[in-house]
Amino acid sequence: MLKEFKSFAMRGNVVDLAIGVIIGAAFGKIVSSFIDDVLTPLLLKPALDAANLTKLEELTIFGTVKYGTFLSAVLNFLIVAFVLFLIVKAMNVAKAKDEAQPPAPAPPPADIQLLTEIRDLLKK
């Protein structure tokens, strides 16, 4: 059962799907952080200035541009992508090892074995 699970998990489709989901989630965090922490404060700044709000009210309502949070999301994405790269590389090495070992040759049929034994006896 463990061998069946290994062959299922090592199939390309399952691995590709898992990596796609993980990368998609990490990239989604980058997009959300860009919109929430960088783009929205920059777009709302002129509207806040037009409303004649004080700086303290501006900060409490919408906050400031958070470049650090965005860069943190980008760094997390790069780390996740690198770890997934290492996992795929290790899986490819393991798969190449499995494929490199040739299968054991099948034993000859019974009649061939019998003929071989007769030949060997006749040589003696």
Buried (B, 14 or more C-beta within 10 A) or exposed (E): EEEEEEEEEBEEEEBEEEBEEBBEEBBEBBEEBBEBBBBBBEEBBEEBEEEEBEEEEBEEEBEEBBEEEBEBBBEBBEEBBEEBEEBEEEBEEEEEEEEEEEEEEEEEEEEEEEEEEEEEEEEE
